Amino acid sequence: MPRDIPAVIRLLRRRFGRLKLRTEKDAVGLLVKTILSQNTSDVTSFRAFDNLKKRFRSWESLRRADVSVIRREIKIAGLSNIKASRIKYALDVIFMLRGSLELYFLGRLDTREGYAFLRSIKGVGPKTAAIVLLFAFDKPIMPVDTHIFRVTKRLGFIGGKMTPEKTQEYLTAVSPKKAIKEFHVHLIMHGRQVCTARDPKCPVCSLKSLCKYYGEKYGRQGPKDRK
C-alpha cells in the first residue's frame, strides 16, 4: 500500500491544488477548539469557540471558571456537560504540570513524547492530540477523523478491522513527513466533497484507478488505468 500513497497525494493536489497551511500559534486554544469539535460540525464547534473567546479574556480565566458557566457558553456544540468538564480538566492539568497555561515545550519534544503527554490528559483522544501536534508544532503525525478513516478504508489502505487509532499509527508511519499536513487536509476535503459517506461520487473520483471500493463496485480494466 505505501507505494500508492505518493500517487494519491499527487492526484489530490491535482484535484484541490497545493495548500498554504499556517502553523497555529495558540496551541492551548487549538486544544480547546479540538475538544469542542468532537462529535459535532465545524460550524457549531467554531461558534462555541467564539463564545468562549468573547466570554473569557484568557485561557486562565476560562480555567478558573465554573464548569456550569463553560457549559452554558458551549451548549451549541452539543455534549456540553462532557466537553466543559474535559476542557476545564485539561487546562487544570497543564497548569498543574507546567505552572502556566502553555504548551510551547511540546515543540522541543519528539512526536512520541509530545503525543504521550497530551494523551495522558483525560479526555484528550488520539485525534485531538495529533491535531495539536501537527497544526501547532508541525510534527509529522496524521490525525484520523471520520472522513480520513472512510477514504483510506475504501482505497484499501486499511483493513476492515482497523480502528481509527491504529489507522492513525499506520498512516503516520507510511505518509511522507513533509507532505503529511497537506495530505491530511486533502483527504478530508476529498471525503467531504467526493468520497462521501452516502452516495460517494465514484464515477468522477480522481482516485478511482487506485481505489479498492471502486474496483469492487464498478470493476476496472486493469493496471493500465493507473496514472
C-alpha positions in Angstrom: 0.0 0.0 0.0 2.7 2.6 0.8 3.7 2.8 -2.9 0.2 4.1 -3.8 0.3 7.0 -1.3 2.6 9.3 -3.4 0.1 8.7 -6.3 -2.8 9.6 -4.1 -1.0 12.7 -2.9 -0.3 13.7 -6.5 -3.9 13.2 -7.6 -5.4 15.1 -4.7 -3.0 18.0 -5.3 -4.2 18.0 -8.9 -7.8 18.0 -7.8 -7.7 20.5 -5.0 -4.4 22.4 -5.6 -1.5 22.9 -3.3 -2.4 24.3 0.1 -0.6 27.0 2.1 -1.3 25.9 5.7 -0.3 28.1 8.5 1.1 26.9 11.9 -1.3 27.6 14.7 0.4 29.9 17.3 -2.0 29.3 20.2 -1.6 25.6 21.0 -3.8 25.8 24.1 -6.5 27.4 22.0 -6.2 24.7 19.4 -6.6 22.1 22.1 -9.8 23.7 23.4 -11.1 24.1 19.8 -10.4 20.5 19.0 -12.1 19.2 22.1 -15.2 21.3 21.1 -15.1 19.7 17.7 -15.6 16.2 19.0 -18.8 14.7 17.6 -20.1 17.9 16.0 -19.8 20.0 12.9 -17.2 22.7 12.3 -19.9 25.3 12.2 -21.2 24.6 15.6 -17.8 24.0 17.2 -16.4 27.2 15.8 -19.4 29.2 17.1 -18.9 27.6 20.6 -15.2 28.5 20.5 -16.1 32.1 19.5 -18.4 32.2 22.5 -15.6 31.2 24.8 -13.2 33.8 23.3 -15.8 36.5 23.8 -16.8 35.4 27.3 -13.3 34.9 28.7 -10.3 37.3 28.4 -7.7 34.5 28.6 -7.4 30.7 28.9 -6.5 31.3 32.6 -9.9 33.0 33.2 -11.5 30.1 31.4 -9.6 27.6 33.7 -10.8 29.4 36.8 -14.5 29.5 35.6 -17.1 27.1 37.0 -17.9 24.2 34.8 -21.6 25.3 34.6 -20.5 28.7 33.1 -18.4 26.9 30.5 -21.2 24.5 29.7 -23.6 27.3 29.1 -21.2 29.1 26.6 -20.6 25.9 24.6 -24.1 24.4 24.6 -24.4 24.9 20.9 -21.6 22.4 20.2 -23.5 19.5 21.9 -22.4 17.2 24.7 -21.7 20.4 26.6 -21.5 18.6 30.0 -18.8 16.3 28.8 -16.9 18.9 26.8 -17.0 21.6 29.5 -15.5 19.1 32.1 -12.8 18.0 29.6 -11.8 21.5 28.8 -11.5 22.6 32.4 -9.7 19.4 33.4 -7.2 19.7 30.5 -6.4 23.3 31.5 -6.0 22.4 35.1 -3.6 19.5 34.3 -1.5 21.7 32.0 -1.3 24.5 34.7 -0.5 22.0 37.4 2.3 20.3 35.5 3.7 23.4 33.8 2.9 26.2 36.2 1.2 28.2 33.5 -1.1 27.6 30.5 1.4 27.0 27.8 2.3 24.1 25.5 5.3 25.6 23.8 7.5 22.9 25.3 5.9 20.3 23.1 7.8 21.8 20.2 11.1 20.7 21.8 9.9 17.1 22.4 9.9 14.4 19.7 6.5 13.4 18.3 6.1 10.3 20.5 6.9 12.2 23.7 4.6 15.1 22.9 1.8 12.6 22.0 2.2 10.7 25.2 1.9 13.9 27.2 -1.3 15.0 25.5 -2.8 11.5 25.7 -2.1 11.4 29.4 -4.7 14.1 29.9 -8.1 12.5 30.4 -10.5 13.5 27.6 -7.7 14.1 25.0 -8.0 11.3 22.5 -5.7 10.2 19.7 -7.1 12.6 17.0 -7.1 15.6 19.4 -3.5 15.0 20.4 -2.4 14.5 16.8 -4.2 17.7 15.6 -2.4 19.8 18.3 1.0 18.3 17.4 0.5 18.6 13.6 -1.0 22.1 13.4 0.7 23.9 16.3 4.1 22.3 16.1 4.4 20.8 12.6 5.1 17.3 14.0 4.8 14.5 11.4 1.7 12.8 12.7 -1.6 12.0 10.8 -4.8 12.8 12.7 -7.6 10.5 11.5 -11.2 11.8 11.5 -14.3 10.1 10.1 -13.5 11.3 6.6 -9.9 10.1 6.5 -10.9 6.8 8.1 -13.6 6.2 5.4 -11.5 7.3 2.5 -8.5 5.2 3.4 -10.6 2.2 4.1 -12.3 2.5 0.7 -9.0 2.9 -1.0 -7.9 -0.3 0.6 -5.1 1.2 2.6 -6.5 -0.3 5.9 -8.4 -3.4 6.6 -12.0 -3.7 7.9 -10.9 -4.5 11.5 -8.5 -1.5 11.8 -9.5 1.1 14.4 -9.1 4.8 13.8 -6.2 4.9 16.3 -4.4 2.1 14.5 -5.1 3.8 11.2 -3.5 6.9 12.6 -0.4 5.0 13.6 -0.2 3.3 10.2 -0.8 6.5 8.1 1.8 8.3 10.3 4.3 5.6 9.5 3.8 5.4 5.8 3.0 9.0 4.8 5.8 11.3 3.5 6.6 13.5 6.5 7.0 16.8 4.6 3.6 16.3 2.9 1.6 15.0 5.8 -0.2 18.2 6.8 -1.4 18.9 3.3 -2.2 15.2 2.8 -4.4 15.2 5.9 -6.4 18.3 4.8 -6.7 17.0 1.2 -8.1 13.6 2.4 -10.7 15.5 4.5 -11.7 17.7 1.5 -12.0 14.6 -0.6 -14.1 12.8 2.0 -16.5 15.8 2.3 -16.8 16.6 -1.4 -16.3 13.3 -3.3 -16.0 10.2 -1.1 -19.0 11.0 1.0 -20.5 8.6 3.5 -23.7 8.3 1.5 -23.7 8.2 -2.3 -20.0 8.7 -3.0 -19.3 10.3 -6.4 -17.2 7.3 -7.6 -17.5 7.9 -11.4 -15.9 11.4 -11.1 -13.4 10.5 -8.4 -9.8 11.3 -9.3 -8.7 8.3 -7.1 -10.8 5.6 -8.7 -8.0 3.9 -10.6 -6.3 3.3 -7.2 -9.5 2.5 -5.2 -10.4 -0.9 -4.0 -14.0 0.1 -3.3 -14.4 1.4 -6.9 -12.9 -1.7 -8.3 -15.3 -3.9 -6.4 -18.3 -1.9 -7.2 -17.7 -0.9 -10.8 -14.8 -3.1 -12.0 -11.8 -1.7 -13.7 -9.9 -2.6 -16.9 -6.7 -3.3 -15.1 -3.4 -1.8 -14.0 -3.2 0.2 -17.2 -5.9 2.6 -15.8 -3.4 3.7 -13.2 -1.8 7.1 -13.9 
